[in-house]
Amino acid sequence: MKKIKQLLGLSDEGYRDFKRAVVAVVISNLALLLPFIVMIQLIVTLLAPLMTGDPPDTAKLWLLLGCGIAAAALYFFAYRNEYRKTYVTAYSESEKIRLDVAERIRRLPMSFFNSKDLSELTTNIMADCTSVEHVMSHVAPGLFANIITITLACALLAVYDWRLSLALFAALPVSFGLILLSRRLQTKLGEKHVQAKLNVSDRIQEYLDGIKVVKAFGLSGEKSESLRSALRSMMWNAIKFEGLTGAFITLAMMIMQVGIGLVVLTGVLLLTDGGFDVIKFLTFVIVSVKIYSPLIVILTLLPEFFYMLISTRRMQQLRSEPVMTGDETIALQNFNIELKNVTFAYRESDVIKNLSLTIPQSSVTALVGPSGSGKSTVTRLIARFWDVKSGEIRIGGKNIRDVDPERLMSYMSFVFQDVVLFNDTVMNNIRIGRQGASDDEVYAAARMARCDGFIRHMPCGYETLIGENGSTLSGGERQRISIARALLKNAPIVLLDEATASLDPENEALIQEAISELVKGRTVVVIAHRLRTVLGTDKIAVLENGRLVEEGIGDELIAQNGLFARLYKIQQESLGWTAGKVMPPTKKS
Ligand code: ADP
């Protein structure tokens, strides 16, 4: 039984509830037998006068009727109890499992997400939780309770007459053996079926994500063909899996029911031998027919249980992934950031190579370099989205590996290019920066982030609903909302990814103003794409191919005539006459 706890990934409480559910089903199965026993007694009492010629025992008949009503009432209560113990507890346990999985996912390192695609992850959480819920409510308690019931019934029948019992259950090992033997094949087809389902959700997601591109480039034929073929493959996998499982179950049932024939045969032999009671024989035949229902339940639930184990196994894997840990109570005394000989790889090849860099507190440090040189990676490492492969990163003298990721996060604000906005009011979207901030604090942050103007022009001002991921806002407006969030959070460290998309001069000027507000007095790391905006920063770190190749202030680097000077020159030339005067995110100390 302990193995079941492991297999289903139940909590201690869930396991206790599960055992209670099994007991409840056994009780209701036994309670179901009571009216049946009364019925048999009724038949025997009615048949007896036909054989003996005596008048029927009316007192006994009345008593049996009373017992029948009591048994029916008992069954009602037993079934109600079963319902509560199985369904209600299954749903509350599955809620716990969902929360636990969500909580674990939140604490997993980003490397985990890098190796999993989103649809697999979603399926994991949603479908696998549903599977466990289904196993716990519909499959496992019924399966185990029926196994217990049938064992009890076997024992009782064997006491009643062991010869007939032997005949009744003779074919049972063969039929269960068949189901168990086919398990491997079923699991293999089941896994393929699950994979095909995953593939379909992948294709659907891809189709929906790319619908604009599909329309723009007239790809509807090709893209819908890949979706269609995924659906076709899922259908065939389902047919193969269901067909095979169904065939095995039917065959096992047929073999099992040979038992009835054997009972009749044995009974007739015993009767012809003499010394065997007809009523006893008839009673046994009636019971034999009835005894098959729990057996049939077991036969149908067993393959379903095996199939569900595929999902629970995957969930176990997810739940056993190591999470990021660290001290939750560490308080950072200052915000000097130090990278010492940091090397890091997303997969095999190193993308950051032996990089050392100091970012002094209350200064603006710009990371520049060609695309793919590792700028974003450095900011992600500072935020401990990933742990470094070798070397170390210290903030305020503390190795960030020792700091709880959420604790570390409380010291940082992010302004990324791909701002995620939720389908909620503007007010709530800004409040994400700090839950519990008052309306006035939100207004103040919005004003500093130069958002107030455009928000007040929206139909319902701060209460306007932003469409799915802010599709009703321009790029510049979205970024200013994300700056407002960061201002509201008021964290001492700011990691900023400057927008690459070209913005109109007015928007760009407003964003630069907002950024200037954000960087005041904070330790800032900015990924700069437009080099003219970083000339006035406190420090520029130039990356190339994961290495730090130059470091200094703008004028020095221009004078050095190295990579920075080269990149700067290229940008200036390509900008040509369009280069407008904008304010750099300067924070000269
Ligand atoms: P930059 O910000 O300078 O453009 P990045 O830090 O984004 O550079 O990327 C550095 C290198 O790491 C690139 O070669 C990029 O392909 C790779 N890389 C970035 N993100 C991932 C990721 N999530 N998984 C694997 N490789 C990545």
Residues whose N, C-alpha, C, O or C-beta is under 5 A from the ligand:
A	BS01	ADP	N114 Y346 V351 P370 S371 G372 S373 G374 K375 S376 T377
